Amino acid sequence: MKSFLAVVLALTGLSTTVSAMEKCCAALPNTLSEAEIKDGWQLLWDGQTGAGWRSVRRDTFPETGWLIADGVLTVLPKKEGGGAGDIITRDTFSSFMLKVDFMLTDGANSGIKYFFDPKVTGGTTLEYQVLCDKHPDAKNGRDGNRCVAAFYDVMPAKDAKPKPVGQWNTAMIVSRGRKVEHWLNGEKVLEFERGSEEFRAAVAASKFNKYPNWGEQPSGHILLQDHNDRVSFRNIKIKVLENK
């Protein structure tokens, strides 16, 4: 018996194959493919509600400032009703693979932080920089360590190739024990080992140098930053890994 898709294609005369259509359907935002489910991936955001997330400031998801619409999570600038502050996952993570699609607006600034603990190092933590290169901060720091996909203010990303403003980019952060990787649009752009001599030297040259053992906490929340600019997120997925 023909599948429903096959019948539709035959009636419409479209040349697209059933397998291509099925792949398209599997790639819908905020969903998991069968392969991802078998591989242990989980949705960290359901695409519809604030479930699993809360404000840094209180134990509930912000009522304003973060817009959820059409499967997209958008932080709003103050002039559009923003100012709610950062949001974090209710759960904490140690070793993981995290994927997040993000879309920038012109000159926008945000970030994806990890190992966040409000009681450690003044709430500062490691950050995957989400930034339009037109933002003034892109020229600050050292050697591009405040540009997109960088380990914010600590280490620059190498040969990062972001898509233009208004298009979706895919960030991936891989944490295996003390080893961390930053990826952008399917390419690895940075790797380091927390607690190594190189890591501590880079932290010593950063704005975080006043905190002993900065960035070496064993676990923490995932955080999406409100920097008073419109930035959108979707397809937030995580795979928990074993510590090695």
N, C-alpha and C positions, 0 to 999 in steps of 0.2 A: 504494500500500500504506500502511495506517495505521502510524504510529509506535508503538513500544512504549508510550509514555505515553498515546497516544490509546486504545489497546486497554484499558489498565488503567483509565482514566477511564470508558470505556464500560461495562466490567464492574462497576465499583463504583458507577456512577451519580453520581459527584461532578460538581459544576457547574464546578469550577475548569478553566480553559482550559489547553490544552497549553502555550501561550506563557507563561502565568503560572507553570506548573510548571517550565518550562525556566529562567525568570528566577530562580526560587527556587533551583534547583540551581546556577545560575551564581553565586549569592551565598553559597555555602557558605564558611565561614571558612577562611582560609589557602589560598585558591585564586585564580586569575586568570581573569577572563572573557576571551573572545576579543577584545573591544574593548580591554581593558587590555593584552593581549599585543601587539596591533597598535600600541598607543600607546607601547610601550616600557617598561611596568612590569615589575618583577621582584619575586618574593617574597624578602624579606630574612630571613624565618624560615620554615622548612618546616612548622611546626606539629607536628613529631614528635620532632625531635632538637635538639642544640645546634650543628649544623653551621653554619659561617659566623660563629659567635660564640665568644668566650673570656672568661675572667675578666680583670679589670684586673690582678689580682695574679699571674697565671701564664698560660702559653700554652695552657691547656686549659679546656674548659667546666666550671663547678663541679659536683662530684659530688653535693653537697648544697646546700640553701639556695635553689635555683631548681627549682621543680616543673614538669615537663612532663607534662600529662595532658589527654586529651580535647580536644586542639587548643588548649590554653591554656597560656601561660607565666606562672607565678606566682612572685613573690619572697616568701619566707616570713619572718615575724618570728622573732627568736631563740628565743622560747619554743616555736616549732614546728620547730626545727631549722635556722633561718636563720642569717644572719651571714656568708654567702659573699662579700658585697661586690658591687660593680657588675660588669656585663658589657658588652662592647663588640663591635662588628663587627670581623671580621678585615680587611675592606677599609676604605679611607678614601674620603671623598667631598668634593666641592667645591660644585658646583651640582647641585641635586636637588629632587625633590618626595618627601617622606616621609609615609606615612600609617600611623598606629598606633591600633588600638582599645585602650582601657584601661578597667578597671573598678576603682573604689575601694571600700575598706571604710571603716567608720565611723572618722573621724579620721585617715585614712591620708595618708602623704606619700611621694612618689617624684618622678621627673623623667625627661624625655627630653633628653639632652644631645647637642650636635652640634659639629663641629669640635674634638673632643677629641683632645688630644695630651699624653701624660703628661710630655713634656719642655718644654712651653710653659706659662708662667704658673702654675707649680706644679700643673699638671693641672686647673686651673679652666677653665671654658669656658661657652659660651652654653647656657642650659637652658630648655626648655619646661616650665613648672611643672605637675606632676600632684599635686593636693592636694585633700583634702576640706576644706570651709570650716570644719569643726569643729576642725581642727588648729590649735594655738596660733600657728603661723607665718603663718597667713592674716591675722592682725592686725598682724604685724610688717612691717618694710620701710616703703615710702612709697606712698601712694595705691593700695594694692592690688597692688603689684608682686611680691608673693609668693603671689598667689591663682592659681587654676587658669588655665592657658593664658598666663600672664604670661611675659615674658622675665625670669626669676628675678632679683630684687633690682635690676633695672635699669629695666624699663619695664612698666607694667600693661597687661593686656588690656582692651579696651573692650567692655562689654555682653556678656561671655562668659556663655553659658547652658548650664552643665553639667547632665547628667541626674543623677537622684538616685543615691545610693550603692546599689550592687548592679545598676546598669544599665550597659551599654556606652556609652562616649563615643568619638568619633573625633577624634583630633588630626591635624593636617596642618601640616607645616613646609615652606615653599617657600624655597629659596635660589637666587637667580639672580645670580651674581657677588657683588656686595656687598649686594644688596637681599634682605631676608628678610621673610617673612610668617608669622604664626601664625594657624591656623584651628582652630575648635572646632565640631564637629557641622555642618559645611558652611557656616559663617559666618566671614568674616575678622574677627579681633578685634585684630590688631596688625600694623603694618608699620614697618620702619626700614631704614636704610642703614648698614652697618658702616663705620666710619671717618669718617662725616659729623660735622659740628659738634654736631648734636643727640645723636648716638650717644655721642660722647666726653664730652659734658657729663653725660649720664645715667650713664655708667660712672664718671666722676669723683665722682658723688654716691653710688656704690654701694660695697659691701664689696670690690670688685675694683680699687679705684683705685690700689693700690700697684704695679700691673703696667703698664708702658708699652705702649701699643698693644694693650691687652687685647681679646680677641675678634676680632682682625683677621687671624688666621692663615688661609692660603689653603685649607686642607683639614684633615680630621681624621676620627676614628671617630664613629659613632653609639653612644651609651651609654644603657643602661637602669639606673636608679639603685636600689640597695638602701639604703633608709632605715629598715630594721627594721620595716616595716609590710607587711601583706599587700596587694599590688596585682597585678592580672592584666593580661596583654597578649595580643593576637592580631592577625591580619591586618596583619602588619608588611610593608609594601610600599614599594618605592622606584623612582623613575624618574630616571635620570641625565640632566641637562640640559647643554647647551652653555654655557660661560662667555660672558657678554656684558657 
